[in-house]
Each structure stands twice: as C-alpha cells, then as structure tokens.
C-alpha cells in the first residue's frame, strides 16, 4: 500500500469509493469514517471533509452541497442526514433492517433494504412512498436518475428490473435486462 493510499484510507483497508451525482466530488468510506474530496480538476483532488471516528458503511453526498447521507456499521438500520460543513446532524431515520444503499438526487432520497425501498422528499425528508415485499435484494442494488427514475431488480433468479417513477410515485415498466441475476447497477 502506498503512503498516499495509507494517508487517505488507513492501513486496515475495507473501503469503498463513490462519485456524487455530477462527478465533482468523491466520497471515500472506511472503517475509520468517511472523507469527501473535491475534484476541481483532473490534476488535483482536495479533501474538503473527513471523519475519523466511526466505522462507516455508506456516505452519499448530494451534488456539491453540504448535505451527506451516512450509515454506520454500529447502527446499520439508521440513516443520518448531516450538514458536514456545520458538523451537524439534520435528521435521522430508522428502518426495519440494515440499509444496503442510499441514492440521492435534487428531489428524492432513496433507501434500499434487502426487501423494500423507501422514498423520501429531499427538501423535508418526509417519507413519500415505500415499495414492500420485493424479491430479495441482498446487494441493495438500485439506481436513481437525475429525473427521479428509480430502477431495481424484481427477481432473485433472472435479470428483470422495475423502473419506478419516484417523482410521481408510479410504476413505469419492467425490463428483462439479462437472463441471469443482476450483479451491479449504475
């Protein structure tokens, strides 16, 4: 492991990296916390925030705003929405099982569990809709477009997915994307 990698991610490994919605920021999640980086140019990456105190599973930044959605390993069923510049928790929500993924856009915050999805209004964090009794989705696969189209797998054995309009809260269409199960969505 290089010195730069150790400085950014620690020695224990177990980290993930994710872009924000417009690819201007990078979140790095590790057992030591999470860090946010600004990608101001291809030659420069600047750290804009970092925590070093809690094993973090998920950190999703909303575009280039100060809003970040965080899930920790110690409370995997709890979503914390934070203002990272003020170092303040805005709100939190608890769910019936572990949170596997979180997706954001300018109007919606989506929380994916193994067998359900919760859709919140990003402005006031009010729960708008839940999709329950889904086929098991242990990887928490889902993706949310900028126009609030949400896609998620609907079969544990085939590559079928549902496209759901999270803006209008209606099912749109089903797509047979693959013959076998889906392993990733972006």
MARVEXPA-228034 format. One record per atom (N, C-alpha, C): residue in three letters; x negated, y, z negated. Coordinates in steps of 0.02 Angstrom, whole numbers, plus 50000, padded with zeros to 5 digits. Last residue first. Example, Ala and Ser with C-alpha at 12.3 -4.5 7.8 and 13.67 -1.06 7.14 Angstrom:
<atoms>
ser493584988849646;ser493164994749643;ser493555000249606;ala493404971649610;ala493854977549610;ala493404983549610;
</atoms>
This chain:
<atoms>
unk512915005050615;unk512645011750609;unk513035016550652;unk512804989150537;unk513214994150572;unk512895000950562;unk512374971750533;unk512214978750522;unk512694983150562;unk512904959350554;unk512384959850503;unk512184967150489;unk514424950750587;unk514014956850594;unk513504957050538;unk514554933550642;unk514664938950593;unk514194944850606;unk514774930350820;unk514594928550751;unk514674934650706;unk515224937150933;unk515504930450917;unk515344928250846;unk515674954650921;unk515184949250926;unk515514942650909;unk516734963450921;unk516064966050939;unk515564960450952;unk518264965550951;unk517854959550943;unk517154961450968;unk519134977950864;unk518644976550917;unk518294970050901;unk520664986050837;unk520204980750817;unk519764979250877;unk521155003050799;unk521084997250842;unk520614992150811;unk521745011350688;unk521735012950759;unk521705006650802;unk522645015350542;unk522255010350580;unk522305012050654;unk522545031350463;unk522915026350502;unk522435021550536;unk522155044050408;unk522315038250366;unk522755033050401;unk521645054550474;unk522375054050473;unk522625047950434;unk520295052150444;unk520555058950443;unk521315058950436;unk520025039050465;unk520015041350395;unk520255048550389;unk520595027650566;unk520545034950568;unk520595037550496;unk519665013250590;unk520175016450549;unk520065023950553;unk519334998750671;unk519205005950674;unk519805009250641;unk518694983250620;unk519274987750621;unk519024994850627;unk517884969750705;unk517894975650662;unk518524979650672;unk517214953350718;unk517764958050729;unk517714963850681;unk516294942550727;unk516064949550729;unk516614954550744;unk516814929850610;unk516704932550677;unk516504939850672;unk516874927150473;unk516604922050518;unk516484924450589;unk517484936750401;unk516864934150372;unk516534929050419;unk518184951250473;unk518134943950472;unk517464941950442;unk518134964550486;unk518764961850461;unk518764954250459;unk516944977750454;unk517104970950477;unk517764968450446;unk517334994850500;unk517124989950450;unk517314982950475;unk517295012250533;unk517285005450559;unk517015000750505;unk518125027350542;unk517815022650497;unk517855015750529;unk518045043250600;unk518215036450620;unk517795031750578;unk517715056750573;unk518075052750523;unk518345046050549;unk516835062850656;unk517545064350666;unk517995059850624;unk515635057250622;unk515735064250605;unk516465066350612;unk516015040450564;unk515805045450613;unk515925052450588;unk515415028150460;unk515885033750464;unk515615038850513;unk515355010650432;unk515045016650459;unk515595021850469;unk514924996350334;unk515415001050360;unk515025006950389;unk514554982750233;unk514494985650300;unk515074990250315;unk514244976150115;unk514514982950113;unk514474986450179;unk513884963250110;unk513354967950128;unk513604975150125;unk515074956350085;unk514564956750032;unk513984961450047;unk516534956750116;unk516024960750150;unk515444961750101;unk517954946750141;unk517364948050101;unk516814951350143;unk519334955650209;unk518894949850211;unk518254951550173;unk520314965550094;unk519904964650155;unk519564957950152;unk521174970449997;unk521244963650022;unk520894962550088;unk521354988050043;unk521254982449997;unk521334975750033;unk520925003950057;unk521024998250101;unk520854992150059;unk521635018849996;unk521205013049985;unk521415007550034;unk521605036749998;unk521845030350025;unk521365024750003;unk521195047949927;unk521725048649977;unk522025041949996;unk520645054649780;unk520725048349815;unk521325048949862;unk519785070049783;unk520415066549770;unk520425060149811;unk518715078449800;unk518575071549780;unk519215067649762;unk518875090349863;unk519075090049792;unk518985083049762;unk518185088449986;unk518255095049956;unk518425094849882;unk518265075250031;unk517615077750008;unk517675084449971;unk519435063749984;unk519365070250015;unk518715073349988;unk519015046249998;unk519125052349959;unk519085058550004;unk519405029650009;unk519295035650049;unk519495041750008;unk518745013649980;unk519095019449951;unk518905025649991;unk518944996650019;unk518635003050037;unk519075008650008;unk518584979549969;unk519004985449975;unk518594991649993;unk517714969349939;unk518364967549969;unk518844973449975;unk516514975149896;unk516494968749931;unk517154967149966;unk516674992749936;unk516564987249889;unk516594980749929;unk516255008749987;unk516385001950009;unk516194997049954;unk516895024649998;unk516555020049953;unk516755012949973;unk516755039850082;unk516995033050085;unk516565028650041;unk517305055850096;unk516805051850061;unk517115044850057;unk517645068150224;unk517785061950187;unk517175059150152;unk517235079750289;unk517905079450261;unk518045073350218;unk515925078850333;unk516145085250306;unk516855085050277;unk515495062550268;unk515485067550321;unk515785073950292;unk514705047850200;unk514965054750194;unk515005058150262;unk514745032150118;unk514675035950180;unk515005042750171;unk514015019450024;unk514375025850021;unk514225029450086;unk514075002249970;unk513845007650014;unk514295013650006;unk514414994949857;unk513914992249903;unk513654997349953;unk514814995249690;unk514814999249751;unk514254996649795;unk515594981849602;unk514994985549622;unk515094989249688;unk517334985049557;unk516744980749567;unk516164985049591;unk518274995149532;unk518364988549500;unk517784983749510;unk517455010949495;unk517815006349540;unk517834999449508;unk517415027749439;unk517265020649428;unk517725016449471;unk516685043249477;unk517245038649486;unk517005031649472;unk516275060049432;unk516105053049440;unk516735048949444;unk515625076449473;unk516155071849452;unk515885064749458;unk514425083749464;unk515055087149479;unk515645082849456;unk512995085049370;unk513485080349395;unk514145084149405;unk511595094949412;unk512225094349376;unk512675089249411;unk510505102149464;unk510405096249421;unk511015095049378;unk510625111449559;unk510795113549491;unk510695108049440;unk510245103349666;unk509865109549653;unk510005112149583;unk511195092849669;unk510505091449649;unk510105097849634;unk512645089749611;unk512345095649643;unk511605095249623;unk513385073349634;unk512955078149599;unk512775084049643;unk514415060649593;unk514325065749643;unk513975071549608;unk514245043849559;unk514125050549532;unk514025055249591;unk515155029249541;unk514895034049589;unk514825040849554;unk514975013449469;unk515115020549457;unk514765024849509;unk514555000649472;unk515255001749489;unk515455009149485;unk513255000249424;unk513364999249496;unk514095000149519;unk512375006249318;unk513105007049324;unk513305006349397;unk511055002849338;unk511335001849271;unk512095002549270;unk510805006649468;unk510814999549453;unk511124998149385;unk511865020249527;unk511275017449493;unk511365010049480;unk512275030649659;unk512475024649622;unk511845021749592;unk512735046949715;unk512225042549685;unk512565036649650;unk512815059449835;unk513195054049802;unk512695048749779;unk512495076649834;unk512225069949843;unk512665065049803;unk512465093049893;unk512875087549869;unk512555080849885;unk511865103649950;unk511595101549885;unk511975095649856;unk511715100450128;unk511995103750069;unk511645101250006;unk511435095450250;unk510885098950216;unk511145102650154;unk512445081050236;unk512095085550282;unk511505088850247;unk512475074650084;unk512945077450132;unk512595082750174;unk511515060150045;unk511575067450046;unk512065069650100;unk511565046449943;unk511785048950008;unk511875056450004;unk510845033649867;unk510835040949864;unk510985043449934;unk510925018549775;unk511175022449832;unk511085029849817;unk510215013449666;unk510415008949721;unk510585012849784;unk508905017249553;unk509445019649596;unk509575014749652;unk508385017749393;unk508415013149450;unk509025014949492;unk507845033449335;unk508355028249335;unk508335024249400;unk506865043549340;unk507065040849275;unk507555035049278;unk506495052949430;unk506015047649417;unk506215043849354;unk507055062249569;unk507165059849501;unk506695054049491;unk506805076449674;unk506645069649654;unk506825068349582;unk506815086949818;unk507095084949754;unk506875077849738;unk506095089649929;unk506505095149903;unk506815093349835;unk504595086750012;unk505035084349960;unk505425090349932;unk504425088250185;unk504365091650120;unk504855088550070;unk503485084150321;unk504015081650279;unk503915084750210;unk502965088150485;unk502985089950414;unk503605087050380;unk503035086050619;unk502375085850588;unk502375086850513;unk504295087850661;unk504025081150668;unk503345080350635;unk505095097950534;unk504785097050600;unk504515089950603;unk505865096350420;unk505885102850455;unk505555102550524;unk506605086650335;unk506235085150396;unk506255091350440;unk506525085350162;unk506745089350219;unk506305087650278;unk506975072250051;unk506465075550091;unk506795079450148;unk507315066549890;unk507575069449951;unk507035073349986;unk507275051649794;unk506945057749816;unk507255060049881;unk507745042749646;unk507815044349717;unk507465050949731;unk507055029849542;unk507515035349554;unk507615036549628;unk506275018549529;unk506095024349488;unk506585030149496;unk506685009749623;unk506815007949553;unk506645013649506;unk507305020849753;unk506855015849725;unk507055014149653;unk507645029149904;unk507925026149843;unk507445020749818;unk507605043649991;unk507205037749975;unk507425035349907;unk508335052250123;unk508375050350052;unk507985043850044;unk507995065850228;unk507875058750215;unk507965057550141;unk508685077050349;unk508475075450281;unk508425067850274;unk509185078350471;unk508745083750448;unk508455082450379;unk510175070250527;unk509465068150531;unk508975073750513;unk511485072650500;unk511195076050558;unk510435075050564;unk511735064450387;unk512165064050446;unk511875067450508;unk510145058250325;unk510795061350316;unk511155061350383;unk509325042050326;unk509415048850351;unk510085051550328;unk508515032050204;unk509125033450242;unk509125040850264;unk507685018250133;unk507635024950162;unk508235026050206;unk507335009249982;unk507675009950046;unk507635017250068;unk506264998249887;unk506555004649904;unk506915004349970;unk505374988949822;unk506094988749814;unk506434995249830;unk503884994249734;unk504254992749795;unk505004992849783;unk503064997649629;unk503474991749622;unk503854989849685;unk502355009349637;unk501995003149651;unk502444997049653;unk503105023449725;unk502905019649666;unk502585013049687;unk503385031549834;unk503855026249816;unk503665022349754;unk502425041849852;unk503135042949868;unk503595037849837;unk501225036149809;unk501435042649781;unk502185043749793;unk501165024749889;unk501225024049816;unk501475030549785;unk501035030950015;unk501615026750001;unk501715025949926;unk499785037149996;unk500385041150011;unk501015037249996;unk498945026149977;unk499035031049923;unk499655035249933;unk499695010950044;unk499285016950049;unk499415021549989;unk499574994150000;unk500005000050000;unk499555006250000;
</atoms>
